[in-house]
């Protein structure tokens, strides 16, 4: 395990403790480090690509979501929309998943938005658009590897918990669950991307040579 991954694990532990204890200062110290530490891990293992750009958007989104209020929430959502779009394009460039992956994620997307629609108020359309991009990313992740696919699914779970929170629905340990699934999602996506198998497109190029 590289030093950056060890530091990521430490930052994750600190962040989870800070969230559980509601220590805002400690959250400000730990949360902005999460995505950058994974970016450091990724650099040197793969050529600079859209996954690194996605981590940059995630960093900005993490900082925005540390600030209370609807405007910072929307800014954070916009930043993470950038994360999802970058990841989706990167994953689709690597390999195309089967149609059932997109169909399978379309059902919970439509169901969740239908159930939360009345509760979300002014956040309805932003959540609808963002959750569509998130679901597309999770579906595209299926074509990369099992590890990346699990990471994509956990990202969706984490943001679903944020979404129901925005709809004033609370579950026990919600904040800790959000961060636990989010950090696990980032770690699985990044380490899975670094260890991804050769894509079908790359195999064809090699075969032609």
C-alpha positions as CSV (number, residue, x, y, z in Angstrom):
1,X,0.0,0.0,0.0
2,X,1.4,3.4,-1.0
3,X,1.8,6.1,1.6
4,X,-1.0,8.1,0.0
5,X,-3.4,5.3,0.5
6,X,-2.4,5.0,4.1
7,X,-2.9,8.7,4.6
8,X,-6.3,8.4,2.9
9,X,-7.2,5.7,5.4
10,X,-6.2,8.0,8.2
11,X,-8.0,11.0,6.8
12,X,-11.1,8.8,6.3
13,X,-11.0,7.6,9.9
14,X,-10.6,11.2,11.2
15,X,-13.5,12.3,9.0
16,X,-15.8,9.6,10.2
17,X,-15.0,10.4,13.8
18,X,-15.5,14.1,13.2
19,X,-18.9,13.5,11.5
20,X,-20.0,11.2,14.3
21,X,-19.0,13.7,17.0
22,X,-20.1,16.7,14.9
23,X,-16.6,18.3,15.1
24,X,-16.8,20.8,12.3
25,X,-13.2,22.0,12.6
26,X,-11.9,18.5,12.3
27,X,-14.2,17.9,9.3
28,X,-12.6,20.9,7.6
29,X,-9.2,19.5,8.2
30,X,-9.9,15.9,7.0
31,X,-12.6,16.0,4.2
32,X,-10.7,18.3,1.7
33,X,-7.8,15.8,1.8
34,X,-9.7,12.7,0.7
35,X,-9.9,13.1,-3.0
36,X,-6.4,14.8,-3.4
37,X,-4.7,11.9,-1.6
38,X,-6.3,9.4,-4.0
39,X,-5.2,11.6,-6.9
40,X,-1.7,11.4,-5.6
41,X,-2.0,7.6,-5.5
42,X,-3.4,7.5,-9.1
43,X,-0.7,9.7,-10.6
44,X,2.2,7.5,-11.7
45,X,-0.1,4.5,-12.1
46,X,-2.1,5.8,-15.1
47,X,-1.6,8.5,-17.6
48,X,-3.4,11.8,-16.5
49,X,-7.0,11.3,-17.6
50,X,-10.6,12.3,-16.7
51,X,-10.6,10.3,-13.5
52,X,-8.0,12.7,-12.1
53,X,-10.2,15.6,-13.2
54,X,-13.2,13.9,-11.5
55,X,-11.2,13.9,-8.2
56,X,-10.6,17.6,-8.6
57,X,-14.3,18.2,-9.0
58,X,-14.9,16.0,-6.0
59,X,-12.5,18.0,-3.9
60,X,-14.4,21.2,-4.7
61,X,-17.7,19.5,-4.0
62,X,-16.5,18.3,-0.6
63,X,-15.5,21.8,0.4
64,X,-18.8,23.3,-0.8
65,X,-20.8,20.7,1.2
66,X,-19.0,21.6,4.4
67,X,-20.9,24.9,4.3
68,X,-24.5,25.0,5.4
69,X,-27.2,26.4,3.2
70,X,-29.0,25.6,-0.1
71,X,-26.7,27.6,-2.3
72,X,-23.5,25.8,-1.1
73,X,-25.5,22.5,-1.5
74,X,-26.3,23.4,-5.1
75,X,-22.7,24.4,-5.8
76,X,-21.5,21.1,-4.3
77,X,-24.0,19.2,-6.5
78,X,-22.8,21.0,-9.6
79,X,-19.2,20.1,-8.7
80,X,-20.1,16.5,-8.2
81,X,-22.0,16.6,-11.5
82,X,-18.6,17.3,-13.0
83,X,-17.3,14.3,-11.2
84,X,-20.0,12.0,-12.5
85,X,-19.6,13.2,-16.1
86,X,-15.9,12.8,-16.1
87,X,-16.1,9.3,-14.6
88,X,-18.8,8.3,-17.1
89,X,-16.8,9.4,-20.1
90,X,-13.6,7.8,-18.8
91,X,-15.4,4.5,-18.1
92,X,-17.2,4.4,-21.5
93,X,-13.9,5.2,-23.3
94,X,-12.4,2.1,-21.6
95,X,-15.3,-0.3,-22.3
96,X,-19.0,-0.3,-23.0
97,X,-21.1,-2.2,-20.4
98,X,-24.1,-4.4,-21.4
99,X,-27.5,-2.7,-21.9
100,X,-28.8,-4.3,-18.7
101,X,-26.5,-2.2,-16.6
102,X,-28.1,1.0,-17.7
103,X,-31.6,-0.5,-17.6
104,X,-30.9,-1.8,-14.1
105,X,-29.9,1.6,-12.7
106,X,-32.8,3.4,-14.6
107,X,-35.4,1.7,-12.4
108,X,-34.1,2.9,-9.0
109,X,-33.4,6.3,-10.5
110,X,-37.0,6.7,-11.6
111,X,-38.4,5.2,-8.4
112,X,-36.3,7.4,-6.1
113,X,-37.1,10.6,-7.9
114,X,-40.8,9.7,-8.0
115,X,-41.0,9.0,-4.3
116,X,-39.0,12.1,-3.3
117,X,-40.4,14.6,-5.8
118,X,-43.0,16.2,-3.6
119,X,-40.5,16.5,-0.7
120,X,-37.6,18.1,-2.6
121,X,-39.3,21.4,-3.4
122,X,-36.9,23.7,-5.3
123,X,-34.3,21.0,-5.4
124,X,-36.4,18.7,-7.6
125,X,-34.9,19.5,-11.0
126,X,-31.3,19.7,-9.8
127,X,-31.6,16.4,-8.0
128,X,-33.3,14.8,-11.0
129,X,-30.5,15.9,-13.3
130,X,-27.7,15.0,-10.9
131,X,-29.1,11.6,-10.0
132,X,-29.4,10.8,-13.7
133,X,-25.7,11.5,-14.2
134,X,-24.9,9.5,-11.1
135,X,-26.9,6.5,-12.3
136,X,-25.2,6.7,-15.7
137,X,-21.8,6.7,-14.0
138,X,-22.7,3.7,-11.9
139,X,-23.9,1.8,-14.9
140,X,-20.8,2.7,-17.0
141,X,-18.6,1.5,-14.1
142,X,-19.9,-2.0,-14.7
143,X,-17.9,-2.2,-17.9
144,X,-14.6,-1.4,-16.2
145,X,-14.2,-4.0,-13.4
146,X,-16.0,-5.5,-10.5
147,X,-14.2,-3.3,-8.0
148,X,-15.1,-0.1,-10.0
149,X,-18.7,-1.3,-10.3
150,X,-19.0,-1.7,-6.6
151,X,-17.5,1.7,-6.1
152,X,-20.0,3.2,-8.5
153,X,-22.9,1.5,-6.7
154,X,-21.7,2.8,-3.3
155,X,-21.4,6.3,-4.7
156,X,-25.0,6.1,-5.7
157,X,-26.0,4.8,-2.2
158,X,-24.1,7.7,-0.5
159,X,-25.7,10.3,-2.6
160,X,-29.1,8.7,-2.2
161,X,-28.7,9.2,1.5
162,X,-27.8,12.8,0.9
163,X,-30.9,13.1,-1.3
164,X,-33.3,11.7,1.3
165,X,-31.7,14.1,3.8
166,X,-32.5,17.0,1.5
167,X,-36.1,15.7,1.5
168,X,-36.1,15.9,5.3
169,X,-36.0,12.1,5.8
170,X,-33.6,11.0,8.5
171,X,-32.2,7.5,9.2
172,X,-30.1,6.4,12.1
173,X,-26.4,7.3,11.6
174,X,-27.2,8.9,8.3
175,X,-24.2,11.3,8.2
176,X,-21.7,8.6,9.1
177,X,-23.2,6.3,6.5
178,X,-23.0,9.0,3.9
179,X,-19.3,9.5,4.5
180,X,-18.5,5.8,4.9
181,X,-20.1,4.8,1.6
182,X,-18.6,7.9,-0.1
183,X,-15.0,7.2,1.0
184,X,-15.4,3.5,0.2
185,X,-16.7,4.4,-3.3
186,X,-13.8,6.8,-4.0
187,X,-11.2,4.2,-2.9
188,X,-12.7,1.4,-4.9
189,X,-13.1,3.5,-8.0
190,X,-9.6,4.9,-7.9
191,X,-7.8,1.6,-7.0
192,X,-9.9,-0.3,-9.4
193,X,-9.1,2.2,-12.2
194,X,-5.4,2.0,-11.4
195,X,-5.6,-1.8,-11.7
196,X,-8.1,-1.9,-14.6
197,X,-7.7,-4.6,-17.2
198,X,-6.8,-3.8,-20.8
199,X,-9.9,-2.5,-22.5
200,X,-11.5,-4.2,-25.5
201,X,-10.6,-1.2,-27.7
202,X,-6.9,-1.5,-26.6
203,X,-6.9,-5.2,-27.2
204,X,-8.0,-4.6,-30.8
205,X,-5.3,-2.0,-31.3
206,X,-2.7,-4.4,-30.0
207,X,-4.0,-7.2,-32.2
208,X,-3.9,-5.0,-35.3
209,X,-0.3,-4.2,-34.6
